[in-house]
Amino acid sequence: MEKMIRINEKDNVAVALAPIGQGESFSFGDVSVTAAEPIPQGHKIALSDLAEGEYVVKYGFPIGHTTADVKKGSWLHTHNIRTNLEGEIEYTYHPDVRPLPAQEAGTFQGYRRKDGRAAIRNEIWIIPTVGCVNGVVKQLAQENQDLVQGSIDGIYAFNHPFGCSQTGADHAQTRKLLAALANHPNAGAVLVVGLGCENLTHEQFLAELGDFDQERIRFLTCQEVDDEFEAGAALLKECAAYASQFAREPISASELVIGMKCGGSDGLSGITANPTVGAFSDKLCAQGGTTILTEVPEMFGAEGMLMNRCASEEVFDKAVHMLNGFKHYFISHNEVVYDNPSPGNKQGGITTLEDKSCGCVQKGGSAPIMDVLNYADQVHTKGLNMLYGPGNDLVSATALTASGCHMVLFTTGRGTPFGAPAPTVKIATNTALFEKKHGWIDFNAGTVAEGESIPAAADRLYEKVLKIASGEQTWSEKKGYRDISIFKDGVVL
């Protein structure tokens, strides 16, 4: 097993794949280095003397600059590196679009909806239009579990605090997100529960839904019935009768929509798990499938890896609008655009936002970027898409689900137990995490640091995705971890 890696031949740093002791020596072609001090796993070592203000290069891109002279073999981190980034950037389109060679698609055992869409789960979802009925929907889900039988995979309620006392864009965003969840193919049937006096009215929700199957989506307004639990139970029986007509059947992997995100990243994220997901993304897109990459703040500083892959200038312009729009969002709130990474990221070896972003976007592989989606927009274009959304785990995973992702691939170097409404596959960047938190982690990509090739790991991940799409539960599903979080910007009345 190699203990140190130089990711790109242009790099003037290497990354420790395991803890490095002072005095250990390594060679990378004609470059040799001896550790002048201990280097923690996931952290960086200087491969040459660096002067104060000199660029630190990793992944072949500058990830910051030194704040003091650094000797060869020294540890490079927050104590001697700072970001190069600042406000909005003028982007220019220099297309470098490389279509993927087509591959024959695999199959999974999924559900075929009446509108023709594919699904990987056949669940009943209970969606509150306002936080005031959170307790009601939770109790309805708990008291009607006897309906989970036959082909019905589960009944779940998705609590949130909004739907009232919001104005303008926030109110519209809540309405759009909840309607998008109601339209999700993994929900065989849906019960929408309102209070009756909230800002998000029944009429507004209907308008947001557009055309819908009235047998599939039912509505309960609690103030209009004597007993909301009795009325809700009756409606859930109707939902179960509708959902029970669906059965698993072979479906092409070309119909899968897979979301990609990371959280609790470490210095191995961009070396093991994220490139594995990127190779998986390329494989699925080559088979005619669809993947979605989000977390816009974690694209800052890595635009060079993404922007010129836009399939057209129109898509490029949408990507520019997305990136600079998110920077404006930060600035409008008097926040520092590049106030990232998190304390946990830094402990794991990530130093600057460029460092984090260059590792983060590895999940996008090398496929052309076919479209850019606004928050909670439904995906319509096959291939790799980008989605407007923050880095926050729950908010971005909810946004991926709302855009139509059947499943979310979530890479992590530190671990997290949460689950989105869509099955959330936790992918460890290191074997130690996989072995320690075996009740959280579904897939180990730490094997890449131990010698497994990225294509081999991606093939394993592809097979795992097909199994989960066919009904195998993730750990978060087994434990009932299902949460949503809605992106919010404005005031609460």
C-alpha positions in Angstrom: 0.0 0.0 0.0 1.3 3.5 -0.9 1.3 5.9 1.9 1.6 9.1 -0.1 0.1 10.2 -3.5 0.9 13.0 -5.9 -2.4 13.5 -7.6 -1.3 15.4 -10.7 2.2 15.7 -12.2 1.8 19.5 -11.9 1.3 19.4 -8.2 3.9 20.8 -5.8 2.3 18.9 -2.9 1.6 15.3 -2.1 -1.1 13.9 0.1 -0.7 11.4 3.0 -2.9 8.3 2.4 -1.9 7.2 5.9 -0.2 9.0 8.9 3.4 9.8 8.0 6.2 9.9 10.5 9.0 12.4 10.6 11.9 11.2 8.5 9.9 8.9 6.2 10.9 9.3 2.5 8.9 9.1 -0.7 9.6 9.4 -4.5 7.4 10.5 -7.3 9.3 10.1 -10.6 12.3 12.4 -10.3 10.9 14.1 -7.2 11.9 12.8 -3.8 10.8 14.1 -0.4 11.5 13.4 3.3 8.9 14.4 5.9 10.4 17.1 8.0 7.6 16.6 10.6 4.7 14.3 11.1 2.0 14.5 8.4 -1.6 13.5 9.4 -3.6 11.3 7.0 -5.3 13.4 4.3 -2.9 16.3 4.8 -0.3 17.8 2.4 3.5 17.8 2.3 5.6 20.3 0.3 7.5 18.6 -2.6 9.8 21.7 -3.0 10.8 24.8 -1.2 8.0 27.4 -1.6 8.4 31.1 -1.2 5.9 33.3 0.7 3.0 34.1 -1.7 3.7 31.1 -4.0 0.8 29.1 -5.4 0.1 25.7 -3.7 -0.9 23.3 -6.6 -3.1 20.2 -6.0 -5.2 18.4 -8.6 -3.2 20.4 -11.1 -4.9 23.6 -9.9 -3.8 26.3 -7.5 -5.7 25.8 -4.2 -4.2 28.8 -2.4 -0.9 30.5 -1.7 1.7 30.3 1.1 1.7 32.9 3.8 5.3 32.3 4.7 8.4 30.5 3.3 7.9 26.8 3.4 10.7 24.2 3.3 10.5 21.0 1.2 9.1 18.2 3.3 7.0 20.5 5.6 3.4 20.1 6.5 1.1 22.5 4.5 -2.2 23.5 6.0 -4.2 26.4 7.5 -1.2 27.7 9.4 0.7 28.5 6.2 -1.8 28.5 3.3 -4.6 31.1 2.4 -7.2 31.1 -0.3 -6.7 32.9 -3.6 -10.4 33.5 -4.1 -12.5 36.7 -3.9 -15.8 38.0 -5.4 -17.5 37.4 -8.7 -15.5 36.3 -11.7 -15.8 37.0 -15.4 -16.0 33.6 -17.1 -15.2 32.9 -20.7 -16.4 29.9 -22.6 -13.6 27.8 -24.1 -15.5 24.6 -24.9 -13.8 21.3 -24.1 -16.7 18.9 -24.5 -15.8 15.3 -24.8 -18.8 13.0 -25.4 -18.6 9.6 -23.6 -18.5 6.4 -25.7 -21.9 4.8 -25.5 -22.2 1.7 -23.3 -24.9 -1.0 -23.1 -27.1 -0.3 -20.1 -27.7 -2.7 -17.2 -31.1 -3.3 -15.7 -32.7 -3.1 -12.2 -36.0 -4.2 -10.8 -38.0 -1.1 -10.4 -41.6 0.3 -10.7 -43.2 1.7 -13.8 -45.6 4.6 -13.0 -48.7 5.3 -15.0 -47.1 8.4 -16.5 -44.2 6.2 -17.8 -41.6 7.3 -15.3 -39.4 4.7 -13.5 -39.2 4.4 -9.7 -37.0 2.5 -7.3 -39.3 2.6 -4.3 -43.1 2.3 -3.9 -43.8 4.3 -0.8 -46.6 6.4 0.6 -45.4 9.9 1.4 -47.3 12.2 3.8 -46.4 15.9 3.1 -47.5 18.7 5.4 -48.1 22.0 3.8 -47.4 23.8 7.0 -45.3 23.1 10.1 -48.4 23.4 12.4 -49.4 19.9 11.4 -46.1 18.2 11.8 -47.3 16.2 14.8 -50.4 15.1 12.9 -48.5 13.7 9.9 -46.0 12.0 12.2 -48.7 10.3 14.1 -50.6 9.3 10.9 -47.4 7.6 9.6 -46.9 5.8 12.9 -50.5 4.6 13.4 -51.0 3.3 9.8 -47.9 1.1 9.4 -50.2 -1.9 8.9 -50.7 -0.6 5.4 -47.1 -1.5 4.6 -47.6 -4.8 2.9 -47.4 -6.4 -0.5 -45.4 -4.1 -2.9 -45.7 -1.1 -0.6 -42.2 -0.3 0.7 -43.1 2.1 3.5 -45.1 5.1 4.8 -43.1 8.2 5.6 -44.0 11.8 6.8 -41.7 14.7 6.0 -41.8 17.4 8.7 -40.6 21.0 8.1 -41.2 24.3 9.9 -42.5 26.4 6.9 -45.7 27.0 4.8 -46.8 30.0 6.8 -45.3 33.4 7.9 -43.2 33.4 4.7 -43.3 36.0 2.0 -42.1 36.4 -1.6 -39.4 34.1 -2.9 -39.3 32.0 0.3 -43.0 31.3 0.2 -42.7 30.4 -3.5 -39.7 28.2 -2.8 -41.5 26.2 -0.1 -44.5 25.7 -2.3 -42.3 24.6 -5.3 -40.2 22.2 -3.2 -43.2 20.5 -1.5 -45.0 20.1 -4.8 -41.9 18.6 -6.4 -41.7 16.0 -3.6 -45.4 15.2 -4.1 -44.6 14.5 -7.8 -41.6 12.3 -7.0 -41.7 8.9 -8.7 -40.6 7.0 -5.6 -43.9 8.0 -4.0 -46.5 5.5 -5.2 -49.1 7.6 -3.5 -49.1 10.9 -1.5 -51.3 12.4 1.2 -50.9 16.2 1.4 -52.0 17.5 4.8 -52.8 21.1 5.5 -54.1 23.0 8.5 -56.6 25.3 6.7 -55.4 28.8 7.5 -51.8 28.8 6.4 -50.3 31.0 3.7 -49.7 28.0 1.5 -53.3 27.4 0.5 -54.8 24.4 -1.0 -55.4 26.3 -4.2 -51.8 27.4 -4.4 -50.6 23.8 -3.9 -52.9 22.6 -6.7 -51.6 25.3 -9.0 -48.0 24.3 -8.3 -48.7 20.6 -8.8 -50.1 21.2 -12.3 -51.8 18.1 -13.9 -51.7 15.2 -11.5 -53.4 11.8 -10.9 -56.2 12.5 -8.4 -56.1 8.8 -7.3 -52.4 9.1 -6.5 -52.4 12.4 -4.5 -55.1 12.9 -1.8 -55.6 15.9 0.4 -56.6 16.4 4.0 -57.4 19.9 5.6 -57.4 19.3 9.3 -59.6 22.3 10.3 -62.4 21.0 8.0 -62.8 17.5 9.6 -64.0 16.5 13.1 -61.1 13.9 13.6 -58.0 14.4 11.4 -56.7 11.0 12.4 -59.8 9.1 11.4 -60.0 11.1 8.1 -56.3 10.7 7.5 -56.4 6.9 8.1 -59.3 6.6 5.5 -57.3 8.6 2.9 -54.2 6.5 3.6 -56.2 3.3 2.9 -57.1 4.8 -0.5 -53.5 5.7 -1.1 -52.4 2.1 -0.2 -55.0 0.7 -2.6 -53.6 2.8 -5.4 -50.0 2.1 -4.6 -50.5 -1.6 -4.2 -51.2 -2.1 -7.9 -47.5 -1.5 -8.7 -45.0 -4.3 -8.8 -41.2 -4.5 -9.6 -40.2 -5.2 -13.2 -37.0 -5.1 -15.2 -36.1 -1.5 -16.1 -33.1 -0.1 -18.0 -30.4 1.7 -15.9 -30.7 4.4 -18.6 -33.8 5.6 -16.7 -32.0 6.1 -13.4 -31.5 9.6 -12.0 -28.8 9.7 -9.4 -27.8 12.7 -7.2 -24.2 13.2 -6.0 -23.1 15.1 -3.0 -20.5 15.0 -0.2 -20.4 15.9 3.5 -18.0 15.6 6.3 -15.2 15.5 3.7 -11.6 14.8 4.5 -8.3 15.0 2.6 -9.0 11.6 0.9 -12.4 12.6 -0.4 -11.0 14.0 -3.6 -8.7 11.0 -4.0 -10.9 8.0 -3.3 -14.7 8.4 -2.9 -15.3 11.4 -5.1 -13.4 10.2 -8.1 -15.1 6.8 -7.7 -18.5 8.5 -7.9 -17.2 10.5 -10.9 -16.3 7.4 -12.7 -19.7 5.9 -11.8 -21.4 9.0 -13.1 -19.5 8.7 -16.4 -20.5 5.0 -16.6 -24.2 5.7 -16.0 -24.3 8.7 -18.4 -22.6 6.6 -21.1 -25.5 4.2 -20.6 -28.0 6.9 -21.2 -28.7 7.6 -17.5 -28.7 10.9 -15.6 -26.7 12.3 -12.7 -27.0 15.6 -10.9 -24.2 17.5 -9.1 -25.1 20.3 -6.6 -23.4 22.2 -3.7 -22.6 25.4 -5.7 -20.4 27.0 -3.0 -18.2 23.9 -3.3 -17.7 24.6 -7.0 -16.0 28.0 -6.2 -12.4 27.7 -7.1 -12.9 24.6 -9.2 -14.7 26.2 -12.1 -11.8 25.3 -14.4 -12.7 21.7 -14.0 -16.4 22.3 -14.9 -17.3 25.3 -17.0 -15.7 24.4 -20.4 -17.5 21.0 -20.2 -20.8 22.7 -20.7 -22.4 21.2 -23.8 -23.3 24.6 -25.3 -22.9 28.3 -24.7 -26.5 28.4 -23.5 -25.7 25.9 -20.8 -22.4 27.7 -20.0 -24.4 31.0 -19.5 -26.8 29.2 -17.1 -23.8 27.9 -15.2 -22.3 31.4 -14.9 -25.6 32.7 -13.7 -25.8 29.9 -11.1 -22.2 30.5 -9.8 -22.3 34.3 -9.6 -25.9 34.2 -8.4 -24.8 32.2 -5.4 -21.9 34.5 -4.7 -24.4 37.4 -4.8 -26.6 35.5 -2.3 -23.6 35.4 0.1 -22.6 39.0 -0.4 -26.2 40.3 -0.1 -26.2 38.9 3.4 -22.8 40.5 4.3 -21.2 37.0 4.4 -17.8 36.1 3.2 -18.1 34.2 0.0 -15.2 31.8 0.8 -15.9 31.2 4.5 -15.4 27.5 4.0 -14.3 24.7 4.7 -15.8 23.6 8.0 -13.7 22.7 11.2 -14.2 19.0 10.4 -13.0 19.5 6.9 -9.9 21.2 8.1 -9.2 18.5 10.7 -9.4 16.0 7.8 -6.8 17.8 5.8 -8.8 20.3 3.6 -7.2 23.7 3.8 -9.0 26.2 1.5 -12.2 26.3 -0.4 -10.3 25.6 -3.6 -8.9 22.5 -2.0 -12.4 21.4 -1.0 -14.0 22.4 -4.3 -11.4 20.6 -6.5 -12.0 17.5 -4.5 -15.8 18.0 -4.5 -16.2 18.3 -8.2 -14.4 15.0 -8.8 -17.9 13.6 -8.4 -18.8 15.1 -11.8 -16.4 12.8 -13.6 -15.6 13.9 -17.2 -19.0 13.9 -18.9 -20.3 16.9 -20.7 -22.6 19.1 -18.6 -26.0 18.9 -20.4 -28.1 21.3 -18.3 -28.2 23.6 -15.2 -31.3 23.4 -13.0 -32.7 26.0 -10.6 -33.6 25.0 -7.1 -36.4 22.2 -7.1 -36.6 22.2 -11.0 -37.4 18.9 -12.4 -34.6 17.2 -14.5 -35.5 16.7 -18.1 -32.1 16.3 -19.9 -30.3 13.0 -19.7 -26.6 13.0 -18.8 -24.7 15.2 -16.2 -26.7 18.1 -14.8 -25.8 20.8 -12.3 -28.3 22.0 -9.7 -28.5 25.3 -7.8 -28.3 24.6 -4.1 -26.1 25.1 -1.0 -23.5 22.8 0.5 -25.6 22.1 3.6 -26.2 18.3 3.6 -30.0 18.2 4.4 -30.9 21.1 2.2 -28.9 19.9 -0.8 -30.0 16.3 -0.5 -33.6 17.4 -0.3 -33.1 19.6 -3.4 -31.6 16.6 -5.3 -34.6 14.5 -4.3 -37.0 17.2 -5.4 -35.4 17.5 -8.8 -36.2 13.8 -9.4 -33.2 11.8 -8.1 -34.2 8.2 -7.4 -31.1 7.9 -5.1 -28.4 10.1 -3.6 -24.8 9.1 -3.4 -23.2 10.7 -0.4 -19.4 10.6 0.1 -18.0 11.3 3.5 -14.7 11.1 5.3 -16.1 11.6 8.8 -19.5 9.9 8.6 -23.1 11.0 9.1 -26.3 9.1 9.7 -28.9 11.3 8.1 -31.1 10.2 5.1 -33.0 12.2 2.5 -36.5 11.2 1.2 -34.7 9.3 -1.6 -32.4 6.4 -0.5 -29.1 7.9 0.6 -26.0 5.8 0.0 -23.1 6.7 2.3 -19.7 6.1 0.7 -16.6 6.2 3.0 -13.4 7.8 1.8 -11.3 5.7 4.1 -11.5 2.1 5.4 -11.2 3.1 9.0 -14.5 5.0 8.8 -16.2 2.1 7.0 -15.1 -0.3 9.7 -15.9 2.0 12.6 -19.4 3.2 11.5 -20.7 0.1 9.8 -24.2 1.1 10.8 -23.9 4.3 8.8 -21.7 3.5 5.8 -23.0 1.5 2.8 -20.0 1.4 0.5 -16.2 1.6 1.1 -14.2 3.6 -1.4 -11.2 3.7 1.0 -9.9 0.7 -0.9 -8.7 3.1 -3.6 -6.1 4.4 -1.1 -5.1 0.7 -0.5 -4.5 0.0 -4.2 -7.8 -0.7 -5.9 -8.2 1.2 -9.2 -10.9 3.9 -9.5 -12.5 2.1 -12.4 -12.8 -1.1 -10.4 -14.3 0.8 -7.4 -16.7 2.5 -9.8 -17.8 -0.9 -11.2 -18.5 -2.1 -7.6 -20.4 1.1 -6.9 -22.5 0.6 -10.1 -23.5 -2.9 -9.0 -24.3 -1.6 -5.5 -26.5 1.1 -7.0 -28.4 -1.5 -9.1 -29.0 -3.6 -6.0 -30.3 -0.6 -4.1 -32.5 0.4 -7.0 -33.9 -3.1 -7.0 -34.9 -2.9 -3.3 -31.9 -3.4 -1.1 -32.1 -0.9 1.7 -29.4 1.6 2.7 -28.5 1.9 6.4 -30.4 5.2 6.7 -33.5 3.4 5.3 -33.2 0.5 7.7 -33.1 2.9 10.6 -35.9 5.1 9.4 -33.8 8.2 8.9 -35.8 10.4 6.5 -35.6 14.2 6.7 -36.1 17.2 4.5 -34.9 20.8 4.8 -36.1 23.7 2.7 -33.7 26.4 1.4 -34.7 29.7 3.0 -33.5 33.3 2.4 -35.9 35.9 3.7 -37.7 36.9 6.8 -40.2 35.0 8.9 -43.2 37.1 9.8 
